[in-house]
Amino acid sequence: DGAAALWVRDGAVGELEALAARCDDAALRETLGFGVGIHHAGLSERDRDVVERLFSTQQIRVLVATSTLAWGVNLPARLVIVKGTEYFDAKSHKYVDFPITDVLQMMGRAGRPQFDDSAVACVFVHAPKKEFYKRFLYSPFPVESHLRDRLHNVLMAEVCATRAIQTLEDAVRYLRSTYFYRRLAENPSYYDLDLSRGDDAGRRGAPSSSSSSSSAADKVAEYLKELAEATLGDLAAGGAVVLADDGFSVAPATLGRIASYYYLDYKTTRDAAAAVDRLEDEVLATTDATESEIAAIALLCGAREFDELPVRHNEDALVEELALRLRGDDTHRVLASIEADGFAFDDPHVKARCLVHARLTGTPLPIADFATDSRSVLENTARVLAALIDVAADAGALRLTLALCRVSQALGGATSASRDELCQVPGVDDGSALALRKALMLAPSDGLAAATAHPSFRAALDKVLLRGDHQHPRRRRRRRRQYADDGDDDDDEGAVVGAVVDEPASTRKERERFLDALPGAAAHKKSAVVVDLRAALETLDGERLDDARVACDAEYVVRVALALGAPASSRRRPPSTQPARATTQRSAAASEDDGGKEERRRRSMLSGWWLVLADGDELVALKRVGLPARGSPRRLDATLRFTAPDEPGPSTLVLHAVADDLRGYDATIELPLEAVASPSLQGEDAA
């Protein structure tokens, strides 16, 4: 108590010890009783809230925090000590200086206007840099522009998204309107611009002010023109923009539109487009879904958006350890993929791959910092994946596009392709999924939709998790002895036998919300079709093609109707012909309308879908669509435009409806058609 009293408010020692016992972080439990708090992004939200509250109310007097605290949390103090001004940069494999703005922010935490008249900030620096920081503190440096470092993506957005730049002159005019242009004239050497005359006249005597300013202005103009030309040339080489033959006019390209829309680096779409053909061949060469998933994840994590993922000093050993500890059969395949690509474990992209695979296999992370890094990676995967799907679709790579869509499903359900679909249910691991299949006598082909539509699914799930049927026999016997007094009869399949042992209440609530959100999840209430997909061929002016005869090389439309969780009594049928139809789950015999109460309780799941139209192994059309969050049934209508085959003869289009967040709900239907070499066919059909 004597040691703790130095940093703890009087009378607060006992309260701190009680709070420390409830903390999740082991280091925080150790230090909090002594009046020392710890704050970093790896802490749980509850632990962070406890530390912030105790420090702001002065119940503890010392807080050890990372540099990010200066930006994200307002916790002023009388004394701030900046222990060092360097951090380890994985890209350069060395320690580099913090940006001056970060140091300023850390120092800015010193000072509590409501408590102190003065404050102290101590900055510990490497001795050779002492004078630099002293000068900086008393005479701040001017703010310089960093637009040049990011100019490629800025100009790409102005060309492809806003269309503000359509010529080279527009690009130069745009640069003249920026802060970069203002600083270019004030501090040219910072931007590698030499304004010296370099001629004999300039050396013999001082030039006149008018000729000097004219020369400087000409050099600045030439510098801006060369910079704009070089940047647009790089974008054109990367497929982001299209330059006219005269090098003057510039227009958007598909890759540039994709990168601008999803706010990505142009190099991400450039590199993905270059790898599409190779990866499509790899995916076509294998029938193993896990191999396709690993290849798609490698493409995803190779994006430039993961360049800045931190790999701290000596953290490569932890990344390798994580790769070796991946659950299931994924370890050897992931390691083989990393070795084949020639990457090392100190590469940020390799770390991103391992974190994604850890999420999909349910592998625990070795340290708390990895949890923060994993959140950072997962926050970026949705938009990067959507962009990669568009890039692959633009190249007509059907198998790679579907593989990327299924990675999106795997991330949404936190379950890899090598695991059972039932593991998408919160709290269900591989062992309990196997036990649940045995209890319900499910076929190997039955997925999540079929399982959750089983009348005894929830009761069987409760029994499996409560009894621990998926665990070691000794532990299973111990759990059954523990709950022997419950009076549960093993033969009563419909009984709900109680709470799951050793499972947090939050997991149980999350599982209930998850199951309530699934279409047809309340199967004991006789819900009907899970996914109802229909499609029909039409001409461009909306005439239905009953005989499926199309003219070669002409454009047509596939009209798609997708319904989710539709009751059997309210299935809508098209007014005229019977189009192709497919369902992913057999419907129940009847359905009772309970006023939509269950529907209103469901959160928005299975809202995003990809409609993929294929002709053989070639993708001919793709559209991202969204189901309404409410309604019974949740239904949408969409159209896909395609060009008929250029050779006469029969062929078959295949329509895939792929959910973006869960496995087990996809639907596929075939659309047979007959291409005929008749240029007047469309007009005759319309007549």
MODA-V719874 format. One record per residue. N is the residue number from 1. RES is the residue in one small letter. SS is DSSP state (H for helix, E for strand, C for the rest). OMEGA is omega in radians with two decimals (* if undefined). Layout:
BEGIN
N_RES_SS_OMEGA ; N_RES_SS_OMEGA
END
This chain:
BEGIN
1_d_C_3.14 ; 2_g_H_3.12 ; 3_a_H_-3.11 ; 4_a_H_-3.04 ; 5_a_H_-3.11 ; 6_l_C_-3.05 ; 7_w_C_-3.09 ; 8_v_E_3.07 ; 9_r_C_-3.08 ; 10_d_C_3.08 ; 11_g_C_-3.07 ; 12_a_C_-3.07 ; 13_v_H_-3.12 ; 14_g_H_3.12 ; 15_e_H_3.13 ; 16_l_H_3.13 ; 17_e_H_3.11 ; 18_a_H_3.09 ; 19_l_H_-3.13 ; 20_a_H_-3.11 ; 21_a_H_-3.11 ; 22_r_C_3.14 ; 23_c_C_3.13 ; 24_d_C_-3.06 ; 25_d_C_-3.08 ; 26_a_H_-3.14 ; 27_a_H_3.12 ; 28_l_H_3.08 ; 29_r_H_-3.10 ; 30_e_H_-2.99 ; 31_t_H_-3.00 ; 32_l_H_3.13 ; 33_g_C_3.11 ; 34_f_C_3.11 ; 35_g_C_-3.14 ; 36_v_E_3.12 ; 37_g_E_3.10 ; 38_i_E_-3.11 ; 39_h_E_3.06 ; 40_h_C_-3.02 ; 41_a_C_-3.14 ; 42_g_C_3.11 ; 43_l_C_3.02 ; 44_s_C_-3.12 ; 45_e_H_3.13 ; 46_r_H_3.13 ; 47_d_H_3.12 ; 48_r_H_3.13 ; 49_d_H_3.13 ; 50_v_H_-3.11 ; 51_v_H_-3.13 ; 52_e_H_-3.13 ; 53_r_H_-3.11 ; 54_l_H_-3.12 ; 55_f_H_-3.13 ; 56_s_H_3.09 ; 57_t_C_3.06 ; 58_q_C_3.04 ; 59_q_C_2.92 ; 60_i_E_-2.99 ; 61_r_C_3.13 ; 62_v_E_3.11 ; 63_l_E_3.08 ; 64_v_E_-2.99 ; 65_a_E_3.05 ; 66_t_C_-3.06 ; 67_s_C_-3.10 ; 68_t_C_3.11 ; 69_l_H_-3.10 ; 70_a_H_-3.12 ; 71_w_H_-2.95 ; 72_g_H_-3.01 ; 73_v_C_3.13 ; 74_n_C_3.11 ; 75_l_C_-3.13 ; 76_p_C_-3.12 ; 77_a_E_3.10 ; 78_r_C_-3.12 ; 79_l_E_3.05 ; 80_v_E_3.10 ; 81_i_E_3.05 ; 82_v_E_-2.97 ; 83_k_C_-3.14 ; 84_g_C_-3.09 ; 85_t_C_-3.13 ; 86_e_E_3.01 ; 87_y_E_-3.10 ; 88_f_E_3.14 ; 89_d_E_-3.07 ; 90_a_C_-3.10 ; 91_k_C_3.14 ; 92_s_C_3.11 ; 93_h_C_3.11 ; 94_k_E_3.08 ; 95_y_E_3.14 ; 96_v_E_-3.10 ; 97_d_E_2.95 ; 98_f_C_2.99 ; 99_p_C_-3.14 ; 100_i_H_3.14 ; 101_t_H_3.10 ; 102_d_H_3.12 ; 103_v_H_3.10 ; 104_l_H_3.13 ; 105_q_H_3.12 ; 106_m_H_3.10 ; 107_m_H_-3.11 ; 108_g_H_3.07 ; 109_r_C_3.13 ; 110_a_E_3.11 ; 111_g_C_3.10 ; 112_r_C_-3.03 ; 113_p_C_-3.09 ; 114_q_C_-3.09 ; 115_f_C_-2.95 ; 116_d_C_3.01 ; 117_d_C_-3.13 ; 118_s_C_3.13 ; 119_a_C_-3.07 ; 120_v_E_3.03 ; 121_a_E_3.13 ; 122_c_E_3.14 ; 123_v_E_3.11 ; 124_f_C_-3.08 ; 125_v_C_3.02 ; 126_h_C_-3.01 ; 127_a_H_-3.14 ; 128_p_H_-3.11 ; 129_k_H_-3.07 ; 130_k_H_-3.12 ; 131_e_H_3.11 ; 132_f_H_-3.11 ; 133_y_H_3.09 ; 134_k_H_3.12 ; 135_r_H_-3.13 ; 136_f_H_-3.08 ; 137_l_H_-3.05 ; 138_y_H_3.08 ; 139_s_C_-3.03 ; 140_p_C_3.12 ; 141_f_C_3.05 ; 142_p_C_3.12 ; 143_v_C_3.13 ; 144_e_C_-3.12 ; 145_s_C_3.04 ; 146_h_C_-3.14 ; 147_l_H_-3.09 ; 148_r_H_-3.13 ; 149_d_H_-3.08 ; 150_r_H_-2.99 ; 151_l_H_-3.12 ; 152_h_H_-3.09 ; 153_n_H_3.12 ; 154_v_H_3.13 ; 155_l_H_3.10 ; 156_m_H_3.12 ; 157_a_H_3.14 ; 158_e_H_3.10 ; 159_v_H_-2.95 ; 160_c_H_-3.06 ; 161_a_C_-3.07 ; 162_t_C_-3.06 ; 163_r_C_3.10 ; 164_a_C_3.13 ; 165_i_C_3.11 ; 166_q_C_3.11 ; 167_t_E_3.07 ; 168_l_H_3.13 ; 169_e_H_3.07 ; 170_d_H_3.14 ; 171_a_H_3.11 ; 172_v_H_3.12 ; 173_r_H_3.10 ; 174_y_H_3.14 ; 175_l_H_-3.14 ; 176_r_H_-3.12 ; 177_s_C_-3.04 ; 178_t_C_3.05 ; 179_y_H_3.07 ; 180_f_H_3.14 ; 181_y_H_3.13 ; 182_r_H_-3.11 ; 183_r_H_-3.13 ; 184_l_H_3.13 ; 185_a_H_-3.10 ; 186_e_H_-3.07 ; 187_n_C_-3.01 ; 188_p_H_-3.09 ; 189_s_H_3.13 ; 190_y_H_-3.10 ; 191_y_H_3.08 ; 192_d_C_3.09 ; 193_l_C_-3.14 ; 194_d_C_-3.12 ; 195_l_C_3.13 ; 196_s_C_-3.07 ; 197_r_C_3.10 ; 198_g_C_3.12 ; 199_d_C_-3.08 ; 200_d_H_-3.13 ; 201_a_H_3.14 ; 202_g_H_-3.12 ; 203_r_H_-3.10 ; 204_r_H_-3.11 ; 205_g_C_-3.12 ; 206_a_C_3.11 ; 207_p_C_3.09 ; 208_s_C_-3.09 ; 209_s_H_-3.12 ; 210_s_H_3.13 ; 211_s_H_3.13 ; 212_s_H_-3.13 ; 213_s_H_3.11 ; 214_s_H_3.12 ; 215_s_H_3.13 ; 216_a_H_3.14 ; 217_a_H_3.11 ; 218_d_H_-3.14 ; 219_k_H_3.08 ; 220_v_H_3.13 ; 221_a_H_3.11 ; 222_e_H_3.12 ; 223_y_H_-3.13 ; 224_l_H_-3.14 ; 225_k_H_3.13 ; 226_e_H_3.12 ; 227_l_H_3.12 ; 228_a_H_3.13 ; 229_e_H_-3.12 ; 230_a_H_-3.11 ; 231_t_H_3.11 ; 232_l_H_3.06 ; 233_g_H_3.09 ; 234_d_H_3.13 ; 235_l_H_3.11 ; 236_a_H_3.11 ; 237_a_H_3.12 ; 238_g_C_3.10 ; 239_g_C_-3.10 ; 240_a_C_3.11 ; 241_v_E_3.11 ; 242_v_E_3.10 ; 243_l_E_3.07 ; 244_a_C_-3.11 ; 245_d_C_3.14 ; 246_d_C_3.14 ; 247_g_C_-3.07 ; 248_f_C_-3.12 ; 249_s_E_-3.14 ; 250_v_E_-3.10 ; 251_a_E_3.14 ; 252_p_E_2.99 ; 253_a_C_-3.04 ; 254_t_H_-3.11 ; 255_l_H_3.10 ; 256_g_H_3.10 ; 257_r_H_-3.13 ; 258_i_H_-3.11 ; 259_a_H_3.14 ; 260_s_H_-3.10 ; 261_y_H_-3.10 ; 262_y_C_3.09 ; 263_y_C_-3.12 ; 264_l_C_3.02 ; 265_d_C_-3.12 ; 266_y_H_3.12 ; 267_k_H_3.12 ; 268_t_H_3.13 ; 269_t_H_3.10 ; 270_r_H_-3.11 ; 271_d_H_3.14 ; 272_a_H_3.13 ; 273_a_H_3.13 ; 274_a_H_-3.07 ; 275_a_H_-3.01 ; 276_v_H_-3.07 ; 277_d_H_3.14 ; 278_r_H_-3.11 ; 279_l_H_3.09 ; 280_e_H_3.09 ; 281_d_H_3.12 ; 282_e_H_-3.11 ; 283_v_H_3.11 ; 284_l_H_-3.06 ; 285_a_C_-3.10 ; 286_t_C_3.02 ; 287_t_C_-3.12 ; 288_d_C_-3.12 ; 289_a_H_-3.13 ; 290_t_H_3.11 ; 291_e_H_3.10 ; 292_s_H_3.14 ; 293_e_H_3.14 ; 294_i_H_3.11 ; 295_a_H_3.14 ; 296_a_H_3.12 ; 297_i_H_3.08 ; 298_a_H_3.09 ; 299_l_H_3.14 ; 300_l_H_-3.04 ; 301_c_H_3.03 ; 302_g_C_-3.12 ; 303_a_C_-3.13 ; 304_r_H_-3.14 ; 305_e_H_3.11 ; 306_f_H_3.13 ; 307_d_C_-3.04 ; 308_e_C_3.08 ; 309_l_C_-3.02 ; 310_p_C_2.95 ; 311_v_C_-3.00 ; 312_r_C_-3.08 ; 313_h_C_3.13 ; 314_n_C_-3.13 ; 315_e_C_3.13 ; 316_d_H_3.11 ; 317_a_H_3.11 ; 318_l_H_3.09 ; 319_v_H_3.10 ; 320_e_H_3.10 ; 321_e_H_3.12 ; 322_l_H_3.12 ; 323_a_H_-3.14 ; 324_l_H_-3.08 ; 325_r_C_3.12 ; 326_l_C_-3.08 ; 327_r_C_3.10 ; 328_g_C_-3.11 ; 329_d_C_-3.04 ; 330_d_H_-3.01 ; 331_t_H_-3.05 ; 332_h_H_-3.13 ; 333_r_H_3.13 ; 334_v_H_3.12 ; 335_l_H_3.12 ; 336_a_H_3.12 ; 337_s_H_3.13 ; 338_i_H_3.14 ; 339_e_H_-3.14 ; 340_a_H_3.14 ; 341_d_H_3.08 ; 342_g_C_-3.14 ; 343_f_C_3.05 ; 344_a_C_-3.06 ; 345_f_C_3.02 ; 346_d_C_3.10 ; 347_d_C_-3.14 ; 348_p_H_-3.10 ; 349_h_H_3.06 ; 350_v_H_3.09 ; 351_k_H_3.11 ; 352_a_H_3.11 ; 353_r_H_-3.13 ; 354_c_H_3.11 ; 355_l_H_3.10 ; 356_v_H_3.13 ; 357_h_H_3.08 ; 358_a_H_3.10 ; 359_r_H_-3.06 ; 360_l_H_-3.12 ; 361_t_H_-3.13 ; 362_g_C_-3.12 ; 363_t_C_3.11 ; 364_p_C_3.13 ; 365_l_C_-3.01 ; 366_p_C_-3.11 ; 367_i_C_-3.10 ; 368_a_H_-3.14 ; 369_d_H_3.13 ; 370_f_H_3.09 ; 371_a_H_3.08 ; 372_t_H_3.13 ; 373_d_H_3.13 ; 374_s_H_3.09 ; 375_r_H_3.13 ; 376_s_H_3.14 ; 377_v_H_-3.07 ; 378_l_H_3.09 ; 379_e_H_-3.10 ; 380_n_H_-3.00 ; 381_t_H_-3.05 ; 382_a_H_-3.09 ; 383_r_H_3.10 ; 384_v_H_3.12 ; 385_l_H_3.14 ; 386_a_H_3.12 ; 387_a_H_-3.14 ; 388_l_H_3.08 ; 389_i_H_3.10 ; 390_d_H_3.13 ; 391_v_H_3.14 ; 392_a_H_3.13 ; 393_a_H_3.12 ; 394_d_H_3.10 ; 395_a_C_-3.14 ; 396_g_C_-3.09 ; 397_a_E_-3.04 ; 398_l_H_-3.02 ; 399_r_H_3.11 ; 400_l_H_3.10 ; 401_t_H_3.12 ; 402_l_H_3.11 ; 403_a_H_3.11 ; 404_l_H_3.07 ; 405_c_H_-3.10 ; 406_r_H_2.97 ; 407_v_H_3.07 ; 408_s_H_3.08 ; 409_q_H_-3.12 ; 410_a_H_3.12 ; 411_l_H_3.12 ; 412_g_H_3.14 ; 413_g_H_-3.14 ; 414_a_C_-3.09 ; 415_t_C_-3.13 ; 416_s_C_-3.13 ; 417_a_C_-3.13 ; 418_s_C_-3.10 ; 419_r_C_3.12 ; 420_d_C_3.10 ; 421_e_H_-3.12 ; 422_l_H_3.11 ; 423_c_H_3.06 ; 424_q_H_3.10 ; 425_v_C_-3.13 ; 426_p_C_3.12 ; 427_g_C_-3.12 ; 428_v_C_3.09 ; 429_d_C_-3.05 ; 430_d_H_-3.13 ; 431_g_H_-3.13 ; 432_s_H_3.08 ; 433_a_H_3.11 ; 434_l_H_3.12 ; 435_a_H_3.14 ; 436_l_H_3.09 ; 437_r_H_3.13 ; 438_k_H_-3.11 ; 439_a_H_-3.11 ; 440_l_H_-3.11 ; 441_m_C_3.13 ; 442_l_C_3.05 ; 443_a_C_3.12 ; 444_p_C_-3.13 ; 445_s_C_-3.14 ; 446_d_C_-3.12 ; 447_g_C_-3.08 ; 448_l_H_-3.12 ; 449_a_H_-3.13 ; 450_a_H_-3.10 ; 451_a_H_-3.08 ; 452_t_H_3.07 ; 453_a_C_3.11 ; 454_h_C_-3.09 ; 455_p_C_-3.08 ; 456_s_C_-3.01 ; 457_f_H_-3.04 ; 458_r_H_3.11 ; 459_a_H_3.13 ; 460_a_H_3.12 ; 461_l_H_3.11 ; 462_d_H_-3.13 ; 463_k_H_-3.13 ; 464_v_H_-3.11 ; 465_l_H_-3.14 ; 466_l_H_-3.08 ; 467_r_H_-3.13 ; 468_g_C_-3.09 ; 469_d_C_-3.12 ; 470_h_C_-3.02 ; 471_q_C_3.11 ; 472_h_C_-3.08 ; 473_p_H_-3.11 ; 474_r_H_3.12 ; 475_r_H_3.13 ; 476_r_H_3.11 ; 477_r_H_-3.13 ; 478_r_H_3.14 ; 479_r_H_3.14 ; 480_r_H_3.06 ; 481_r_H_-3.11 ; 482_q_H_-3.09 ; 483_y_C_-3.13 ; 484_a_H_-3.10 ; 485_d_H_-3.12 ; 486_d_H_-3.13 ; 487_g_C_-3.11 ; 488_d_C_3.10 ; 489_d_C_-3.09 ; 490_d_C_-3.11 ; 491_d_C_-3.12 ; 492_d_C_-3.05 ; 493_e_C_-3.05 ; 494_g_C_-3.07 ; 495_a_C_3.00 ; 496_v_C_-2.86 ; 497_v_C_3.06 ; 498_g_C_-3.09 ; 499_a_C_3.14 ; 500_v_C_-3.09 ; 501_v_C_3.04 ; 502_d_C_-3.14 ; 503_e_C_3.13 ; 504_p_C_3.11 ; 505_a_H_-3.14 ; 506_s_H_3.12 ; 507_t_H_3.11 ; 508_r_H_3.13 ; 509_k_H_3.12 ; 510_e_H_3.14 ; 511_r_H_3.12 ; 512_e_H_3.10 ; 513_r_H_3.14 ; 514_f_H_-3.10 ; 515_l_H_3.11 ; 516_d_H_-3.10 ; 517_a_H_-3.10 ; 518_l_C_3.06 ; 519_p_C_3.14 ; 520_g_C_-3.10 ; 521_a_C_3.14 ; 522_a_C_-3.02 ; 523_a_H_3.11 ; 524_h_H_3.05 ; 525_k_H_3.05 ; 526_k_C_3.02 ; 527_s_C_-2.94 ; 528_a_C_-3.01 ; 529_v_C_3.13 ; 530_v_C_3.11 ; 531_v_E_-3.14 ; 532_d_E_-3.09 ; 533_l_E_3.11 ; 534_r_E_-3.14 ; 535_a_E_3.11 ; 536_a_E_3.12 ; 537_l_E_3.11 ; 538_e_E_2.97 ; 539_t_C_-3.11 ; 540_l_C_3.13 ; 541_d_C_2.95 ; 542_g_C_3.12 ; 543_e_C_-3.14 ; 544_r_E_3.13 ; 545_l_C_-3.10 ; 546_d_C_-3.08 ; 547_d_C_3.09 ; 548_a_C_3.08 ; 549_r_E_-3.09 ; 550_v_E_3.09 ; 551_a_E_-3.14 ; 552_c_C_3.05 ; 553_d_C_3.10 ; 554_a_C_-3.11 ; 555_e_E_3.14 ; 556_y_E_-3.09 ; 557_v_E_2.94 ; 558_v_E_3.11 ; 559_r_E_-3.01 ; 560_v_E_3.01 ; 561_a_E_-3.13 ; 562_l_E_3.12 ; 563_a_E_-3.08 ; 564_l_E_3.08 ; 565_g_C_-3.09 ; 566_a_C_3.02 ; 567_p_C_-3.08 ; 568_a_H_-3.08 ; 569_s_H_-3.05 ; 570_s_H_3.10 ; 571_r_C_-3.14 ; 572_r_C_3.09 ; 573_r_C_3.12 ; 574_p_C_-3.03 ; 575_p_C_-3.02 ; 576_s_C_-3.03 ; 577_t_C_3.08 ; 578_q_C_3.13 ; 579_p_C_3.10 ; 580_a_E_-3.05 ; 581_r_E_3.06 ; 582_a_E_3.03 ; 583_t_E_-3.12 ; 584_t_C_-3.13 ; 585_q_C_3.08 ; 586_r_C_-3.09 ; 587_s_C_3.03 ; 588_a_C_-3.05 ; 589_a_C_-3.09 ; 590_a_C_-3.13 ; 591_s_C_3.11 ; 592_e_C_-3.14 ; 593_d_C_-3.12 ; 594_d_C_3.07 ; 595_g_C_3.12 ; 596_g_C_-3.12 ; 597_k_H_3.14 ; 598_e_H_-3.12 ; 599_e_H_-3.13 ; 600_r_H_-3.14 ; 601_r_H_-3.06 ; 602_r_C_3.04 ; 603_r_C_-3.04 ; 604_s_C_3.02 ; 605_m_C_-3.12 ; 606_l_C_3.14 ; 607_s_C_-3.12 ; 608_g_E_-3.12 ; 609_w_E_2.94 ; 610_w_E_2.99 ; 611_l_E_-3.05 ; 612_v_E_3.12 ; 613_l_E_-3.04 ; 614_a_E_3.00 ; 615_d_E_-3.01 ; 616_g_C_3.11 ; 617_d_C_-3.13 ; 618_e_E_3.07 ; 619_l_E_-3.10 ; 620_v_E_3.11 ; 621_a_E_3.10 ; 622_l_E_3.08 ; 623_k_E_3.04 ; 624_r_E_-3.09 ; 625_v_E_-3.14 ; 626_g_E_3.04 ; 627_l_C_3.05 ; 628_p_C_-3.09 ; 629_a_C_-3.10 ; 630_r_C_3.13 ; 631_g_C_3.11 ; 632_s_C_0.02 ; 633_p_C_2.97 ; 634_r_E_-2.95 ; 635_r_E_3.03 ; 636_l_E_3.03 ; 637_d_E_-3.11 ; 638_a_E_3.09 ; 639_t_E_3.05 ; 640_l_E_-3.13 ; 641_r_E_-3.13 ; 642_f_E_3.10 ; 643_t_E_-3.12 ; 644_a_C_3.11 ; 645_p_C_-3.12 ; 646_d_C_3.11 ; 647_e_C_3.10 ; 648_p_C_3.09 ; 649_g_E_3.14 ; 650_p_E_3.04 ; 651_s_E_-3.09 ; 652_t_E_2.99 ; 653_l_E_3.12 ; 654_v_E_3.12 ; 655_l_E_3.08 ; 656_h_E_2.97 ; 657_a_E_-3.00 ; 658_v_E_3.08 ; 659_a_E_-3.07 ; 660_d_C_-3.05 ; 661_d_C_-3.12 ; 662_l_C_3.01 ; 663_r_C_3.01 ; 664_g_C_-3.09 ; 665_y_C_-3.13 ; 666_d_C_3.10 ; 667_a_E_-3.12 ; 668_t_E_3.06 ; 669_i_E_3.14 ; 670_e_E_3.13 ; 671_l_E_3.12 ; 672_p_E_3.08 ; 673_l_E_-3.13 ; 674_e_E_3.11 ; 675_a_E_3.14 ; 676_v_E_-3.11 ; 677_a_C_-3.13 ; 678_s_C_-3.10 ; 679_p_C_-3.11 ; 680_s_C_-3.06 ; 681_l_H_-3.11 ; 682_q_H_3.14 ; 683_g_H_3.12 ; 684_e_H_-3.14 ; 685_d_H_3.14 ; 686_a_H_3.13 ; 687_a_C_*
END
